[in-house]
Amino acid sequence: MIAEAIIGLLRQYKSAPADVRGTLAAMLRWMARDLERYVVPGVSRAAQARADELELGDLSKFHWGHQRAAMKDPTREIFHWEHVVPVSDIVQALVALENPMPSTIAPILMRAEIAWILKSEDKVLRRRGRPDPRAAYVAAGIELLAWSQSSSDTEDPSQPTVL
């Protein structure tokens, strides 16, 4: 449904005068940013360690709105809700589509990824232009954890796996 809604915006964007194009671009940015509603957040090893100190449990269970109260970070000075794939990169990929269709839009939208990281980790990340977001995290020294979605006889699903 979201891909279908974006088609109209993209078509209008490509033919709009410059003053209207800015408004449509803002709408596309908001739509791309709001994809965070559909993503289970990742967690950096350092952020999870800090959460453990605060006795918060698994940070991937929290969303941005939980930060001030439930996550004991009332001034948002500890944790950062990070778009692993920057919103601007998603919008740029959408705008670059020659013939936007749900089948070409959906894979771009599915790249949306969020992670809880520490504010100190956020300071070393590039803001835009992350062709390989995971490589940007590695270059910044940020280790993301993945929580197992399924268990096998040899895996403990409560333990993180390093990505």
Secondary structure as a PSIPRED ss2 file (coil, helix, strand):
# PSIPRED VFORMAT (PSIPRED V4.0)

   1 M C   1.000  0.000  0.000
   2 I H   0.000  1.000  0.000
   3 A H   0.000  1.000  0.000
   4 E H   0.000  1.000  0.000
   5 A H   0.000  1.000  0.000
   6 I H   0.000  1.000  0.000
   7 I H   0.000  1.000  0.000
   8 G H   0.000  1.000  0.000
   9 L H   0.000  1.000  0.000
  10 L H   0.000  1.000  0.000
  11 R H   0.000  1.000  0.000
  12 Q H   0.000  1.000  0.000
  13 Y H   0.000  1.000  0.000
  14 K H   0.000  1.000  0.000
  15 S H   0.000  1.000  0.000
  16 A C   1.000  0.000  0.000
  17 P C   1.000  0.000  0.000
  18 A H   0.000  1.000  0.000
  19 D H   0.000  1.000  0.000
  20 V H   0.000  1.000  0.000
  21 R H   0.000  1.000  0.000
  22 G H   0.000  1.000  0.000
  23 T H   0.000  1.000  0.000
  24 L H   0.000  1.000  0.000
  25 A H   0.000  1.000  0.000
  26 A H   0.000  1.000  0.000
  27 M H   0.000  1.000  0.000
  28 L H   0.000  1.000  0.000
  29 R H   0.000  1.000  0.000
  30 W H   0.000  1.000  0.000
  31 M H   0.000  1.000  0.000
  32 A H   0.000  1.000  0.000
  33 R H   0.000  1.000  0.000
  34 D H   0.000  1.000  0.000
  35 L H   0.000  1.000  0.000
  36 E H   0.000  1.000  0.000
  37 R H   0.000  1.000  0.000
  38 Y H   0.000  1.000  0.000
  39 V C   1.000  0.000  0.000
  40 V C   1.000  0.000  0.000
  41 P C   1.000  0.000  0.000
  42 G E   0.000  0.000  1.000
  43 V E   0.000  0.000  1.000
  44 S E   0.000  0.000  1.000
  45 R H   0.000  1.000  0.000
  46 A H   0.000  1.000  0.000
  47 A H   0.000  1.000  0.000
  48 Q H   0.000  1.000  0.000
  49 A H   0.000  1.000  0.000
  50 R H   0.000  1.000  0.000
  51 A H   0.000  1.000  0.000
  52 D H   0.000  1.000  0.000
  53 E H   0.000  1.000  0.000
  54 L C   1.000  0.000  0.000
  55 E C   1.000  0.000  0.000
  56 L C   1.000  0.000  0.000
  57 G C   1.000  0.000  0.000
  58 D C   1.000  0.000  0.000
  59 L H   0.000  1.000  0.000
  60 S H   0.000  1.000  0.000
  61 K H   0.000  1.000  0.000
  62 F C   1.000  0.000  0.000
  63 H C   1.000  0.000  0.000
  64 W H   0.000  1.000  0.000
  65 G H   0.000  1.000  0.000
  66 H H   0.000  1.000  0.000
  67 Q C   1.000  0.000  0.000
  68 R C   1.000  0.000  0.000
  69 A C   1.000  0.000  0.000
  70 A C   1.000  0.000  0.000
  71 M C   1.000  0.000  0.000
  72 K C   1.000  0.000  0.000
  73 D C   1.000  0.000  0.000
  74 P C   1.000  0.000  0.000
  75 T C   1.000  0.000  0.000
  76 R C   1.000  0.000  0.000
  77 E C   1.000  0.000  0.000
  78 I C   1.000  0.000  0.000
  79 F E   0.000  0.000  1.000
  80 H E   0.000  0.000  1.000
  81 W E   0.000  0.000  1.000
  82 E E   0.000  0.000  1.000
  83 H E   0.000  0.000  1.000
  84 V C   1.000  0.000  0.000
  85 V C   1.000  0.000  0.000
  86 P C   1.000  0.000  0.000
  87 V H   0.000  1.000  0.000
  88 S H   0.000  1.000  0.000
  89 D H   0.000  1.000  0.000
  90 I H   0.000  1.000  0.000
  91 V H   0.000  1.000  0.000
  92 Q H   0.000  1.000  0.000
  93 A H   0.000  1.000  0.000
  94 L H   0.000  1.000  0.000
  95 V H   0.000  1.000  0.000
  96 A C   1.000  0.000  0.000
  97 L C   1.000  0.000  0.000
  98 E C   1.000  0.000  0.000
  99 N C   1.000  0.000  0.000
 100 P C   1.000  0.000  0.000
 101 M C   1.000  0.000  0.000
 102 P H   0.000  1.000  0.000
 103 S H   0.000  1.000  0.000
 104 T H   0.000  1.000  0.000
 105 I H   0.000  1.000  0.000
 106 A H   0.000  1.000  0.000
 107 P H   0.000  1.000  0.000
 108 I H   0.000  1.000  0.000
 109 L H   0.000  1.000  0.000
 110 M C   1.000  0.000  0.000
 111 R C   1.000  0.000  0.000
 112 A C   1.000  0.000  0.000
 113 E C   1.000  0.000  0.000
 114 I E   0.000  0.000  1.000
 115 A E   0.000  0.000  1.000
 116 W E   0.000  0.000  1.000
 117 I E   0.000  0.000  1.000
 118 L E   0.000  0.000  1.000
 119 K H   0.000  1.000  0.000
 120 S H   0.000  1.000  0.000
 121 E H   0.000  1.000  0.000
 122 D H   0.000  1.000  0.000
 123 K C   1.000  0.000  0.000
 124 V C   1.000  0.000  0.000
 125 L C   1.000  0.000  0.000
 126 R C   1.000  0.000  0.000
 127 R C   1.000  0.000  0.000
 128 R C   1.000  0.000  0.000
 129 G C   1.000  0.000  0.000
 130 R C   1.000  0.000  0.000
 131 P C   1.000  0.000  0.000
 132 D C   1.000  0.000  0.000
 133 P H   0.000  1.000  0.000
 134 R H   0.000  1.000  0.000
 135 A H   0.000  1.000  0.000
 136 A H   0.000  1.000  0.000
 137 Y H   0.000  1.000  0.000
 138 V H   0.000  1.000  0.000
 139 A H   0.000  1.000  0.000
 140 A C   1.000  0.000  0.000
 141 G C   1.000  0.000  0.000
 142 I C   1.000  0.000  0.000
 143 E C   1.000  0.000  0.000
 144 L E   0.000  0.000  1.000
 145 L E   0.000  0.000  1.000
 146 A E   0.000  0.000  1.000
 147 W E   0.000  0.000  1.000
 148 S C   1.000  0.000  0.000
 149 Q C   1.000  0.000  0.000
 150 S C   1.000  0.000  0.000
 151 S C   1.000  0.000  0.000
 152 S C   1.000  0.000  0.000
 153 D C   1.000  0.000  0.000
 154 T C   1.000  0.000  0.000
 155 E C   1.000  0.000  0.000
 156 D C   1.000  0.000  0.000
 157 P C   1.000  0.000  0.000
 158 S C   1.000  0.000  0.000
 159 Q C   1.000  0.000  0.000
 160 P E   0.000  0.000  1.000
 161 T E   0.000  0.000  1.000
 162 V E   0.000  0.000  1.000
 163 L C   1.000  0.000  0.000
